[in-house]
Amino acid sequence: MDNEKKGIFGRITGSNKKKSSCCNIEIEEIPEEENVKVSENSSSSCCSGSSGCCSNKEEVKVKVERKKITIDFLFLDLSVCTRCQGAENNLDEALKDVSHVLEATGTDVVINKVNVNTEELAVKYKFLTSPTIRVNGRDIQMEYKESLCESCGDLCGDEVDCRVWIYQGNEYTEPPKAMIIEGILKEVYGGGSNSSYKEDEYVVPDNLKHFYRVMKEKK
């Protein structure tokens, strides 16, 4: 009879380091390889009920390398714009929903929320439309549409277009929570950044130029 028993043991410990992430969990995992050994002189199988069961097991601890993903939330306004407000709320809820997955995979998350309220900032962040959610630099929806945003129109006193999200064939003025979760998990499991992607040369869109110009005149 085979006298070896294989298994996986894990230990989760808290981290004392202060991080700007939601998941500061360290996971140490024992690989499935000769975790339990029984003496060659033993006549019974391991864990047969005897008091000395598995007394000779050896634990090999391997520290899981931690991963980090960065999420950028870029927006024009959170004080008035309902689309930006809805995107922020859904992003926060999506992160809560996947927090256990992030912990289990040893993934730390850094969240940057940036009010892109000048043309200079738009150039810095290569801002194309408001709002935008990027995971490790990639927009969770590369292609987008825009429509008239009444909230931003009230803010600047002129017509402004904001983002329309397209998910599973439907259009939304706020990014669905499932869409955000999908974008995060693609990056966690390596399906996001590995895909081919070529970034075009950035030019500030006319819609944003118009918004910045009107807001500057208003001040």
N, C-alpha and C positions, 0 to 999 in steps of 0.2 A: 504493500500500500504506500502511496506517496505521502511522505511525512512532512510535506511543506504546505503551509497555509498562507495565502496571499491576501493582502487587504490594504485599505487606504485609511490613514489617520490624518486628521487635520487639526491645527490649532490656530485660533484667532486671537490676536492680542491687540490692545489699543495702542495707538501711537501718541507719544507725548509731544511730538513736534506740531507746531502750529502751521496749518496749511490752509490756503484759500480753496478748499475742496470740500465736498460733502461726504467723502468716503475715505477717512484716514484709518484704514484697517489693514493690518499686516497679516498675511496668510502664510503659514508654513505647512507644507504638505509632505507627507511621507509617501514616496512612490510605491507602486505595487510590485515590490521585488524583495523576496526573502525577508519579509517583516517578521515571520515566525519560524523558528527552527526548533526541532525536537532532537534530543540526543539519540545517537545511533543505537544505543542500548535499550531504548524504550520499546516496550512490546505493545503499547496501546497507541491509538491515534490521538492527535492533538485535540484538546477540548472534549475529551470523552466523559468528563464529569469528575475527574480526580482533582484533588486539591492543588496539585502541582502543575495543573494545566498551563501550557504556554509560558512556563517560568523562564525559559531560555530565549524568549523572543528578543530580537535586536531591532532597534528603531534607527532608521537612517533619515535624518531631517534635511530637506532641501528647501531653501528659501525661494519662494516664487518671486520673480522679478516684477516689480510694480510698473504699471503702465500709466500714462497720463494723456487725457484728452482736454483740449481747450475749446470752449464754446463761446463764441462772440455773438452777442445780441446787439444789433445796430438799429437805431431808430431816430426819427426826426423829433418826436414829442411824446411824452408820457403824461403830461398834465391835461391834455384835451383829447388827443387822438385815440379813439376807441379801438382802432386796429392795432396800434402799438401796445396799448394796455392789455388787450386780449392776448396778444402774442407773448407778452411777458408772463401773464398768469398761466398760460398753457405750458410755457417752458418750465416754470417753477413746479407745476404739478407733474409734468413728465419726468423731471429729475427725481421727484419723490417716488414715483412709481417704479423707476429702474434702479433705485438706490441699492436694493439687495443684490441685484445682478452685478452692479459696479463693485460692491464689496466682495462678492464671491470670485470675481475675476481679477481682483487686485488692481482696480482702476481708480485713479484719482482724477477729479474733475476740477478744472479752473474755469470760472465763468467771468467774462468781461462784458459789462453792460455799458455801451457807449452812446451818448447823445451826440449824433453827428449833425450838429447845428450850424456848421460853417462849411463853405466850399473847400477850405483848406483841409478840414477833417475828412471830407468826402474823398479827396485825393489820397490822403494818408491811408484810409481804410478801403479804398477802391469801392466805394459805396455806390450801388446801382439802383436800389429801390428800398423803400421803407414800408414795413420793417424787414430786417434780414436776420436769419439765424445761420451761423456757420459752425461746423464741427471740424476742428483741426484745419481751419482755413477754407473748407469747402461748404458752399451753400447747400442746405438740405434739399433745396429745389433749384436746380441750375437754370431752368427756364421758368419765366414768370410772366404774369399779365398785370396790368394796372387798371384801376377805375377811379372815377371821381370820389374823393374822400371829403365828405361834408365837414368832418371834425377839423381837419387841417385847413379847410377853406375858411372855417370860422376863426381859426387861429391867426391866419395871415391876411384875411380879408380878400382873398382871391381864389381862383380855382386851382386845386392841386390834386394830383393823382397819387394814390397809394397802392400797395401791393394787393393782388388777388392770388390766393394760394389754390393750386389745383392738386387734388388728391383723390385717387381712385375714380377719376372721371368726373368729379364734382368740384365746384368752385366755392371758396370760402374767403371771407374777409379777415379771418384769423387762422393761423396754422393749426390744424387739428392736432390734438395731443398725440394721437397714434402716429401721425406723420413725424413729429419731433422724436418720439421714442425710436421709431424705425431708423431715423438718421443717426441717432446716438449709437444704437446697437450695431449698425453697419460698421462704424468706426471701431467699436470695442472688439468685434470679432474679425476685423481685418478686411471687411468687404468694401470700405469706402475709399481710403487713400490709395489703394492698390490699383484701382481702375484708371484707365487712361483719361487724362484731362489736360487740356491746353488752355492756359489763361490768355485771353485777348488783351491787347494794349488798352489801358484804362483811359476813358474820356468821361468827364462828368456829364450825366444825362441832362438834356434840356429841361426836363421836368424839375429836377433838383436845382438847376441853375435859376430857374424861375422862382422857386420857393425861397432860396437864399437871397435873391435880389429883392423880392417883395418884403421879406422879414427885415432886411437891412434898411429899406426905405421906411418901413413902419416905425423903426426905432428912431 
